[in-house]
Amino acid sequence: MFEEERKISILNKIQSDGKVSVSVLARKYNVSESTIRRDLTSLENSGFIKRTHGGAILQGAANKDYFYNEKKNFYLSEKKEMARVAASLVRPGSTIFLGTSTTTNLMAQRLTSANLTVVTNSLDVMNVLSQHSDYNLVIIGGNYIKSARTIEGMTSLEQISKLHFTQAFLGANGIDLEFGLSTSSDIEANSKSAVMKNSSEVYYLCEPAKFNRISAYKISDLNQVTGIITDASLDADIRATYSKLCRIISEV
C-alpha cells in the first residue's frame, strides 16, 4: 500500500471509529509505529486530525464529512478517467441521478448526452449543470450539510421516493465481498438506498483503493448494482473476484 493510500485508509478508520491507536494501525498496515506516527503527523499538519497520546482523534466536527474539499485532489487522474467512462454510459433522453462525490462532480463536467433530466443532491453538481441550458436540472431539497456540500434528510428521502431514475451514479467509501457497499454516514446510506430502489440501473464510481474496505454503514449488497466503475489499475485478482458478483467497468 502506498503512503497516500494508507493515509486515506487511516482517515476512513478514524471516521468510522472516532479514534485510533498507533500500535493497532502499525499491525493493520504491517508497518513500523514510527511510520504510522509520521502519517498521523502529516494528517494533523493538514488539519484533518488531532494527535493524542498513542493515537489520534478527529480534529473537529467539520472533518466528519470526509474533508470534501481536500479529497478532490486524491487520485485525481483516476477519478477523471472514471468520470469519463461513467458519462459515456448516459443515454440521450434519460433521467439520471448524480449523487454527492468528488467523482460524480467530475462526471457532471463531462456529460454530453442530449435532452437529459438530471436530479442531484450535490451543490457542486448543481453549480456545474446550472450552466447547461439544455438540461432539465432537478435539485433535491432537505438539510444542507456544509462540509460535505450535500443535501440529505427526511425531506430528501420523501422527494426521492416520488421519482424514478433511468440511471443512478453514486459514490461509496467501501466495497467488500460480504458486507457490500458502505459509507461513513447513516443518513447517506439511507439516501443512496432510496435512490437505488427507484433506479432502473445503478452504477457506483469507486477508485481501486476502496475495494476490500468496509465503512460504518451498509448501503446494499453488490448483486443489487448494475456495475462498479473504477480505474483500470485495479488489481487483476481483485477484479476477477468481484466480477463474480457484479460488473466491473473500467473502459467503454
Backbone bond lengths (Angstrom), bond angles and torsions (degrees), N, CA, C in turn:
res aa  C-N    CA-C-N  psi(-1)  N-CA   C-N-CA  omega(-1)  CA-C   N-CA-C  phi
1 M - - - 1.460 - - 1.530 109.33 -
2 F 1.325 116.79 129.43 1.455 121.21 179.32 1.534 110.95 -72.66
3 E 1.341 115.47 160.23 1.460 120.70 -175.46 1.524 112.24 -57.85
4 E 1.349 117.58 -47.01 1.465 120.31 -177.68 1.522 111.08 -65.24
5 E 1.324 116.23 -38.60 1.462 119.98 177.63 1.524 110.51 -64.57
6 R 1.334 116.59 -39.81 1.467 120.44 179.31 1.527 110.67 -64.27
7 K 1.321 116.99 -40.31 1.460 120.01 179.10 1.527 111.40 -62.53
8 I 1.322 116.29 -42.26 1.467 119.86 178.12 1.517 110.29 -62.55
9 S 1.334 115.95 -41.77 1.458 120.03 178.61 1.523 111.03 -63.51
10 I 1.335 116.91 -38.75 1.463 120.44 177.14 1.527 110.57 -63.37
11 L 1.334 117.20 -41.46 1.466 120.54 176.28 1.524 110.78 -59.68
12 N 1.325 116.45 -42.19 1.460 120.29 177.67 1.523 110.85 -60.64
13 K 1.320 116.01 -41.56 1.462 121.20 -178.95 1.521 110.99 -64.65
14 I 1.327 116.83 -43.84 1.463 120.28 179.29 1.524 110.53 -65.87
15 Q 1.345 116.16 -38.49 1.465 120.15 178.06 1.522 110.71 -61.50
16 S 1.322 117.21 -42.78 1.460 121.84 -176.84 1.522 112.06 -72.61
17 D 1.353 116.67 -42.63 1.465 120.95 -171.44 1.520 114.12 -101.07
18 G 1.331 117.19 -15.97 1.451 120.08 -178.54 1.514 114.31 87.74
19 K 1.329 116.42 -26.99 1.463 121.17 178.94 1.525 108.90 -158.59
20 V 1.318 116.07 161.96 1.462 121.41 178.07 1.521 108.69 -143.14
21 S 1.336 115.59 160.84 1.461 120.57 175.03 1.518 109.36 -116.76
22 V 1.318 116.14 149.89 1.458 121.56 -179.04 1.519 111.02 -61.28
23 S 1.318 117.30 -43.63 1.464 120.49 -176.40 1.521 112.20 -64.62
24 V 1.330 116.45 -40.84 1.470 120.10 179.46 1.524 110.57 -66.16
25 L 1.327 116.73 -42.75 1.462 120.14 179.50 1.524 111.48 -64.97
26 A 1.325 117.18 -38.49 1.463 120.45 179.24 1.523 110.89 -61.50
27 R 1.329 116.35 -41.46 1.474 119.70 177.91 1.523 111.01 -69.42
28 K 1.321 116.28 -40.19 1.465 120.52 -177.77 1.524 111.69 -61.72
29 Y 1.330 117.16 -42.49 1.465 121.08 -175.21 1.527 113.26 -100.46
30 N 1.339 115.12 1.79 1.465 120.57 177.57 1.528 112.01 55.92
31 V 1.320 115.17 46.74 1.464 121.80 176.22 1.526 107.92 -131.10
32 S 1.311 116.64 172.02 1.458 120.71 -179.24 1.525 111.15 -74.67
33 E 1.327 115.61 158.79 1.459 119.77 177.72 1.526 111.12 -65.22
34 S 1.323 117.02 -31.80 1.469 119.66 177.91 1.528 111.05 -65.01
35 T 1.346 116.82 -35.45 1.466 120.50 176.35 1.521 110.71 -64.13
36 I 1.326 116.67 -43.81 1.462 121.09 178.54 1.527 110.31 -63.57
37 R 1.326 117.10 -40.63 1.473 119.43 178.75 1.527 110.94 -61.18
38 R 1.328 116.81 -39.47 1.471 119.79 177.61 1.521 110.90 -64.77
39 D 1.343 116.38 -40.92 1.469 120.03 177.31 1.525 110.73 -60.53
40 L 1.334 116.16 -45.95 1.459 120.36 -178.24 1.526 111.31 -66.27
41 T 1.319 116.85 -37.63 1.464 120.24 177.10 1.525 110.90 -63.20
42 S 1.329 116.41 -41.75 1.460 120.97 178.02 1.521 111.08 -62.55
43 L 1.327 116.70 -43.52 1.462 120.93 179.69 1.523 111.10 -67.13
44 E 1.332 116.63 -35.86 1.462 120.03 177.66 1.525 110.71 -68.14
45 N 1.312 116.99 -41.41 1.466 120.83 179.12 1.525 111.89 -63.50
46 S 1.338 116.06 -26.68 1.467 120.93 177.70 1.521 111.89 -84.00
47 G 1.339 116.71 -4.64 1.456 120.61 177.38 1.511 114.88 87.87
48 F 1.341 117.71 9.06 1.455 120.25 -175.71 1.526 112.83 -81.60
49 I 1.340 117.00 -39.71 1.459 121.40 -172.54 1.520 110.10 -134.09
50 K 1.330 115.16 172.75 1.456 121.79 173.64 1.518 108.33 -123.60
51 R 1.318 116.40 125.08 1.460 121.09 178.44 1.522 110.06 -68.52
52 T 1.319 115.91 141.92 1.454 122.73 173.51 1.522 107.98 -126.70
53 H 1.325 116.63 174.22 1.460 119.59 177.79 1.530 109.31 -65.05
54 G 1.317 115.83 109.57 1.459 120.47 177.85 1.507 115.52 84.17
55 G 1.348 117.67 7.88 1.460 118.00 -178.27 1.513 113.27 -175.92
56 A 1.342 115.74 -145.12 1.464 120.64 -178.51 1.518 109.85 -161.61
57 I 1.346 115.78 157.76 1.459 123.08 174.95 1.522 107.87 -134.03
58 L 1.334 116.72 172.28 1.456 120.43 175.52 1.521 110.33 -63.97
59 Q 1.312 116.63 142.18 1.460 121.62 -179.14 1.520 111.66 -69.13
60 G 1.348 116.81 -38.06 1.459 119.40 -178.17 1.500 111.01 -172.03
61 A 1.324 116.26 176.24 1.461 121.10 -174.94 1.510 112.51 -60.81
62 A 1.329 117.41 -34.15 1.466 119.93 -177.61 1.509 111.65 -61.79
63 N 1.346 117.10 -28.60 1.455 120.04 -177.21 1.518 112.97 -75.16
64 K 1.301 118.49 -12.73 1.451 120.90 -178.09 1.517 112.26 -68.17
65 D 1.296 118.40 -13.83 1.457 121.42 177.65 1.522 112.19 -101.38
66 Y 1.327 113.90 26.65 1.467 120.80 169.49 1.513 114.77 67.65
67 F 1.339 116.99 28.93 1.448 120.11 166.62 1.531 110.31 52.45
68 Y 1.332 114.95 56.24 1.467 120.66 -169.09 1.525 112.88 -51.71
69 N 1.302 117.27 -48.99 1.468 118.71 -176.97 1.515 112.34 -64.88
70 E 1.338 117.34 -40.00 1.452 120.64 -179.06 1.526 111.62 -68.41
71 K 1.325 117.10 -32.75 1.463 121.07 -177.02 1.524 113.12 -69.05
72 K 1.319 117.57 -16.61 1.463 119.85 -176.16 1.523 112.32 -57.46
73 N 1.315 116.80 -30.14 1.464 119.88 -176.16 1.520 113.57 -91.66
74 F 1.345 118.31 -7.38 1.454 120.51 176.88 1.529 109.45 -72.05
75 Y 1.332 117.39 128.00 1.472 122.55 176.71 1.530 111.40 52.88
76 L 1.321 117.41 41.86 1.461 120.86 -172.51 1.524 112.39 -62.63
77 S 1.335 118.50 -43.86 1.465 120.12 -178.67 1.519 111.04 -64.03
78 E 1.345 116.75 -40.03 1.462 120.20 177.89 1.523 110.92 -64.41
79 K 1.327 116.57 -42.51 1.460 120.60 -179.18 1.525 111.76 -64.35
80 K 1.322 116.76 -37.76 1.464 119.73 178.65 1.524 110.99 -63.42
81 E 1.323 117.17 -40.89 1.463 120.26 179.06 1.522 110.96 -68.50
82 M 1.326 117.34 -41.56 1.461 120.67 176.47 1.524 110.66 -61.04
83 A 1.322 116.84 -40.71 1.466 121.23 178.87 1.517 111.06 -62.88
84 R 1.329 116.90 -39.95 1.468 120.90 178.23 1.523 110.70 -63.04
85 V 1.335 116.42 -45.66 1.463 120.72 179.72 1.524 110.32 -62.45
86 A 1.324 116.93 -45.17 1.465 120.67 -179.22 1.523 111.43 -61.85
87 A 1.327 116.98 -44.32 1.466 120.63 -179.34 1.520 111.52 -62.19
88 S 1.328 116.68 -32.89 1.469 120.12 -179.02 1.524 112.41 -71.21
89 L 1.330 117.39 -16.38 1.468 121.28 179.57 1.528 112.66 -83.84
90 V 1.328 116.78 -14.06 1.465 120.72 -177.29 1.523 110.09 -74.92
91 R 1.321 115.81 130.17 1.463 121.30 -177.90 1.532 110.82 -97.75
92 P 1.328 117.89 143.02 1.468 121.26 178.38 1.527 111.22 -55.13
93 G 1.315 116.00 141.12 1.452 121.16 177.72 1.511 114.98 82.05
94 S 1.322 117.89 3.53 1.464 121.80 -176.68 1.526 111.96 -79.78
95 T 1.322 114.42 158.61 1.459 122.05 166.47 1.517 106.61 -106.94
96 I 1.327 117.04 113.22 1.457 120.07 -175.21 1.524 110.74 -118.13
97 F 1.328 115.08 152.56 1.462 121.22 173.81 1.518 108.14 -110.59
98 L 1.323 116.56 128.46 1.460 122.21 174.59 1.521 108.57 -112.26
99 G 1.324 116.19 115.01 1.454 120.66 179.03 1.517 112.11 -77.54
100 T 1.318 115.08 -178.26 1.458 121.02 -178.88 1.519 110.65 -91.57
101 S 1.305 116.36 114.24 1.465 122.20 171.80 1.518 107.66 -165.85
102 T 1.306 117.00 161.32 1.458 119.78 178.32 1.523 111.20 -64.41
103 T 1.340 117.11 -29.96 1.466 120.22 -177.94 1.523 112.00 -79.21
104 T 1.332 118.21 -38.32 1.465 119.14 177.04 1.527 110.58 -66.96
105 N 1.327 117.23 -29.16 1.461 119.96 174.50 1.527 110.46 -63.77
106 L 1.324 116.87 -42.84 1.465 120.92 175.90 1.524 110.91 -65.34
107 M 1.324 116.26 -36.15 1.464 120.61 178.18 1.527 110.77 -62.62
108 A 1.331 116.24 -42.06 1.465 120.55 -179.94 1.522 111.32 -58.12
109 Q 1.327 116.67 -34.29 1.462 121.21 179.49 1.523 112.46 -70.77
110 R 1.334 116.81 -16.04 1.462 120.95 -174.53 1.525 113.54 -110.33
111 L 1.315 118.37 5.05 1.459 120.78 179.33 1.525 110.50 -66.81
112 T 1.330 115.41 133.55 1.467 120.44 179.26 1.521 112.34 -128.94
113 S 1.329 118.07 -12.32 1.465 120.73 -178.07 1.524 110.66 -64.06
114 A 1.319 115.73 147.92 1.466 121.42 -176.37 1.523 111.72 -90.95
115 N 1.332 115.08 157.90 1.470 122.85 171.93 1.527 112.37 56.97
116 L 1.305 116.26 46.90 1.461 120.31 -179.50 1.522 111.69 -93.75
117 T 1.331 114.96 144.58 1.453 121.26 163.12 1.520 106.26 -107.06
118 V 1.317 116.40 119.52 1.463 121.23 -177.15 1.523 109.04 -113.90
119 V 1.325 115.59 121.89 1.460 122.25 177.25 1.526 107.69 -106.85
120 T 1.321 117.29 135.15 1.463 119.28 -178.18 1.519 111.62 -150.83
121 N 1.329 115.35 155.31 1.463 122.02 170.64 1.528 110.55 -114.55
122 S 1.328 116.15 14.83 1.460 122.57 -177.38 1.523 111.32 -102.77
123 L 1.322 116.64 126.03 1.463 120.13 178.09 1.524 111.00 -64.85
124 D 1.328 117.49 -38.11 1.461 120.32 -178.67 1.523 111.72 -68.50
125 V 1.326 117.39 -41.14 1.463 120.50 176.66 1.522 109.87 -63.05
126 M 1.324 116.27 -41.81 1.464 120.30 178.10 1.529 110.61 -59.19
127 N 1.323 116.94 -44.48 1.463 120.50 -179.02 1.524 111.82 -62.85
128 V 1.328 116.57 -38.44 1.467 120.74 179.18 1.520 110.90 -67.47
129 L 1.328 116.37 -50.36 1.465 120.30 -171.64 1.520 113.38 -80.44
130 S 1.318 117.74 -15.04 1.467 119.28 177.23 1.526 111.50 -66.18
131 Q 1.329 116.61 -14.19 1.465 121.40 177.91 1.527 112.40 -85.27
132 H 1.349 117.03 -7.15 1.463 121.08 -177.24 1.524 109.43 -104.18
133 S 1.310 116.79 102.69 1.460 120.75 -176.92 1.523 112.61 -69.36
134 D 1.341 117.62 -17.38 1.461 120.50 -178.43 1.523 112.45 -77.59
135 Y 1.326 118.00 -15.12 1.460 121.20 -176.02 1.524 111.36 -97.71
136 N 1.335 115.44 142.11 1.457 121.36 170.26 1.524 106.75 -89.22
137 L 1.316 116.95 108.73 1.463 121.98 -173.92 1.522 110.43 -101.66
138 V 1.332 116.56 124.38 1.463 123.04 -179.99 1.528 108.50 -116.20
139 I 1.325 116.59 123.65 1.458 121.70 -178.19 1.529 109.54 -103.50
140 I 1.330 115.93 124.53 1.456 121.00 176.33 1.529 109.31 -74.76
141 G 1.334 117.06 133.46 1.460 121.40 179.92 1.517 112.37 -93.53
142 G 1.324 115.15 171.49 1.457 120.07 179.99 1.511 111.49 144.16
143 N 1.318 115.88 -153.43 1.457 121.81 -179.35 1.526 110.47 -85.03
144 Y 1.327 116.36 126.20 1.461 120.79 -179.59 1.522 109.92 -85.65
145 I 1.339 115.81 122.91 1.459 122.12 177.00 1.522 107.18 -99.14
146 K 1.321 116.13 102.31 1.462 122.01 -169.17 1.521 112.89 -58.99
147 S 1.326 117.87 -47.48 1.460 120.66 -173.37 1.517 112.67 -68.42
148 A 1.343 117.39 -25.14 1.464 120.84 178.30 1.520 112.06 -100.90
149 R 1.352 116.42 -7.68 1.465 122.03 179.28 1.531 111.15 55.42
150 T 1.333 114.77 45.74 1.456 120.82 -178.81 1.517 110.21 -136.81
151 I 1.322 116.45 162.46 1.460 122.81 178.55 1.525 107.98 -117.56
152 E 1.326 116.32 122.67 1.456 121.63 -175.65 1.524 110.05 -136.20
153 G 1.330 116.56 -178.27 1.452 121.24 173.29 1.514 113.97 112.87
154 M 1.332 115.99 -176.71 1.456 122.17 -174.85 1.522 112.01 -63.86
155 T 1.326 117.42 -38.25 1.464 120.05 178.40 1.520 110.61 -62.11
156 S 1.320 116.20 -40.77 1.466 120.78 177.87 1.522 110.97 -62.23
157 L 1.328 116.29 -46.07 1.468 120.26 -178.93 1.522 111.29 -61.18
158 E 1.330 116.25 -39.13 1.468 120.11 179.39 1.526 110.91 -64.04
159 Q 1.327 117.13 -42.11 1.462 120.40 179.51 1.524 111.29 -67.59
160 I 1.327 116.59 -43.17 1.463 120.58 179.89 1.522 110.97 -60.81
161 S 1.328 116.88 -37.01 1.466 120.82 -177.63 1.525 112.61 -64.35
162 K 1.335 117.26 -18.33 1.465 121.67 -178.08 1.525 112.85 -101.01
163 L 1.334 116.70 8.88 1.462 121.52 -178.33 1.520 110.96 -120.37
164 H 1.336 115.26 157.06 1.466 120.43 172.73 1.518 108.67 -128.03
165 F 1.334 115.13 139.23 1.457 121.03 -176.31 1.525 110.87 -118.88
166 T 1.324 115.87 133.92 1.460 120.16 174.02 1.521 109.91 -64.44
167 Q 1.328 115.45 -44.33 1.460 122.33 179.74 1.524 109.36 -142.34
168 A 1.322 115.84 143.94 1.462 121.36 174.53 1.521 108.80 -123.66
169 F 1.321 116.06 138.36 1.466 122.33 179.35 1.529 107.64 -124.55
170 L 1.323 115.18 115.82 1.457 121.35 -170.85 1.523 111.43 -130.03
171 G 1.320 115.90 168.78 1.457 121.48 175.43 1.515 110.58 -120.31
172 A 1.324 116.30 159.22 1.462 122.46 177.79 1.520 108.88 -142.43
173 N 1.329 116.14 159.46 1.460 120.64 178.24 1.521 112.62 -92.94
174 G 1.337 116.64 -20.17 1.452 119.50 -178.52 1.511 112.54 -150.26
175 I 1.348 115.70 148.71 1.462 122.86 175.91 1.521 107.20 -132.75
176 D 1.323 116.27 123.30 1.459 120.98 -178.28 1.518 109.64 -137.39
177 L 1.324 117.27 142.70 1.462 121.20 -176.70 1.518 112.15 -57.35
178 E 1.324 117.50 -42.90 1.459 120.91 -175.92 1.525 112.55 -91.75
179 F 1.338 117.12 -44.45 1.464 120.39 -176.18 1.524 112.25 -79.94
180 G 1.319 116.82 -22.88 1.459 120.70 179.36 1.518 112.08 86.32
181 L 1.325 115.96 -145.38 1.465 122.77 -179.55 1.523 109.81 -90.70
182 S 1.338 116.21 139.04 1.458 118.95 -177.06 1.519 110.86 -143.44
183 T 1.337 114.72 163.85 1.459 121.09 -179.79 1.518 109.49 -143.77
184 S 1.312 117.19 172.82 1.466 121.39 -173.41 1.524 113.71 -87.10
185 S 1.326 117.77 -7.57 1.464 121.22 -174.00 1.524 110.75 -129.50
186 D 1.332 116.22 133.89 1.465 119.36 177.21 1.522 111.02 -66.50
187 I 1.334 117.16 -33.27 1.461 120.74 178.48 1.525 110.24 -64.76
188 E 1.339 116.65 -44.32 1.461 120.59 177.92 1.518 111.05 -63.90
189 A 1.319 117.10 -41.13 1.463 120.84 -179.68 1.523 110.63 -60.55
190 N 1.321 116.98 -43.48 1.463 120.88 178.90 1.523 111.15 -64.56
191 S 1.322 116.81 -40.67 1.461 121.23 -179.85 1.525 111.21 -64.15
192 K 1.325 116.85 -47.03 1.464 120.71 -179.53 1.527 110.96 -64.76
193 S 1.326 117.19 -39.20 1.465 120.53 177.87 1.523 111.20 -62.40
194 A 1.330 116.28 -39.69 1.465 120.60 178.94 1.521 111.10 -65.32
195 V 1.329 117.12 -40.78 1.465 120.87 177.52 1.524 110.29 -63.64
196 M 1.325 117.05 -44.50 1.463 121.09 -179.62 1.526 111.77 -59.66
197 K 1.318 115.89 -40.11 1.464 121.07 -178.23 1.523 111.67 -60.12
198 N 1.329 117.15 -30.95 1.461 121.67 -175.57 1.522 113.10 -108.43
199 S 1.335 117.21 23.16 1.466 121.48 -178.46 1.523 111.28 -119.14
200 S 1.336 115.97 136.85 1.468 120.10 175.78 1.524 111.17 -71.74
201 E 1.332 116.92 -37.34 1.461 122.29 177.57 1.527 108.63 -132.15
202 V 1.332 115.95 139.64 1.464 120.87 -179.44 1.523 109.57 -128.90
203 Y 1.324 115.89 124.58 1.464 121.74 178.16 1.530 109.32 -121.92
204 Y 1.321 115.56 136.49 1.465 121.08 174.06 1.518 109.31 -109.51
205 L 1.322 116.37 134.29 1.461 122.49 178.60 1.523 108.12 -102.81
206 C 1.327 116.75 109.51 1.465 121.50 -174.13 1.521 110.81 -140.33
207 E 1.321 117.56 124.68 1.451 120.62 177.38 1.530 110.20 -69.18
208 P 1.335 118.27 159.26 1.468 122.13 -175.23 1.521 114.39 -54.00
209 A 1.329 118.75 -30.95 1.465 121.46 -177.72 1.525 112.75 -63.42
210 K 1.327 117.97 -17.60 1.461 120.59 -177.55 1.527 113.33 -87.27
211 F 1.334 117.12 -8.63 1.463 119.95 176.68 1.526 110.02 -73.81
212 N 1.330 115.60 147.32 1.473 122.79 -177.63 1.528 111.12 61.36
213 R 1.307 116.00 35.15 1.465 122.39 178.19 1.523 109.33 -129.96
214 I 1.318 116.37 141.75 1.463 121.85 177.53 1.521 108.85 -120.69
215 S 1.329 117.20 126.66 1.454 121.61 173.34 1.530 108.86 -99.91
216 A 1.315 117.17 -175.98 1.462 121.14 -166.74 1.529 114.60 -68.89
217 Y 1.334 118.29 -38.14 1.464 120.98 -170.22 1.528 111.47 -122.45
218 K 1.313 115.60 127.08 1.464 120.87 -179.35 1.522 111.05 -73.39
219 I 1.336 115.17 139.34 1.465 121.67 174.51 1.521 110.16 -99.25
220 S 1.337 116.24 -54.30 1.462 120.43 -178.51 1.515 110.03 -166.92
221 D 1.334 115.50 168.90 1.459 121.02 171.28 1.522 109.18 -76.93
222 L 1.320 115.93 158.26 1.461 120.33 -177.47 1.524 112.67 -66.75
223 N 1.331 117.13 -31.62 1.462 119.05 -177.52 1.526 113.13 -73.99
224 Q 1.330 117.08 1.69 1.461 120.98 177.66 1.528 112.58 -97.26
225 V 1.323 117.29 1.06 1.463 120.35 -179.77 1.524 110.46 -109.90
226 T 1.314 115.74 152.59 1.467 121.26 177.36 1.517 110.61 -72.50
227 G 1.324 116.46 -40.81 1.455 119.74 -179.85 1.510 112.15 -172.03
228 I 1.323 115.21 159.00 1.460 122.27 173.54 1.521 107.87 -111.94
229 I 1.315 115.89 121.42 1.462 121.73 179.02 1.521 108.08 -92.74
230 T 1.327 116.22 122.16 1.456 120.56 -177.99 1.515 109.76 -141.28
231 D 1.320 116.47 179.65 1.459 120.71 -178.43 1.521 110.68 -83.51
232 A 1.325 116.43 153.58 1.466 121.62 -178.56 1.520 112.87 -65.38
233 S 1.328 117.55 -13.98 1.463 120.88 -179.99 1.522 113.19 -77.55
234 L 1.328 118.40 -1.70 1.462 121.16 178.22 1.523 110.21 -55.68
235 D 1.327 116.23 132.79 1.461 121.82 -179.39 1.529 110.95 -52.79
236 A 1.333 116.90 136.90 1.466 121.99 -175.05 1.522 111.87 -61.69
237 D 1.322 117.74 -39.30 1.465 120.69 179.91 1.524 111.00 -67.65
238 I 1.331 116.57 -40.57 1.466 120.18 177.23 1.521 110.17 -64.30
239 R 1.322 116.85 -42.29 1.460 120.93 178.54 1.526 110.88 -59.72
240 A 1.322 116.67 -46.40 1.463 120.86 -178.36 1.525 111.21 -63.25
241 T 1.326 116.43 -40.15 1.463 120.40 -178.75 1.518 111.59 -67.08
242 Y 1.318 117.11 -47.26 1.465 120.78 -177.37 1.526 112.19 -73.83
243 S 1.324 117.12 -24.65 1.468 120.57 179.23 1.521 112.07 -65.45
244 K 1.316 116.96 -16.97 1.460 120.40 177.52 1.525 111.47 -72.01
245 L 1.331 116.92 -21.14 1.460 121.27 -177.64 1.523 113.37 -107.02
246 C 1.329 117.24 -29.37 1.461 119.75 -179.88 1.521 109.42 -157.80
247 R 1.299 115.83 165.84 1.462 121.26 -179.68 1.527 110.36 -76.03
248 I 1.320 116.50 129.77 1.459 121.98 176.56 1.525 107.69 -105.55
249 I 1.334 116.85 121.74 1.464 122.11 -172.43 1.528 110.19 -117.13
250 S 1.341 115.62 123.28 1.464 120.21 176.77 1.515 112.55 -125.24
251 E 1.329 116.52 -12.44 1.458 120.24 179.37 1.515 109.38 -155.07
252 V 1.319 116.33 160.44 1.468 121.60 178.93 1.515 108.95 -133.72
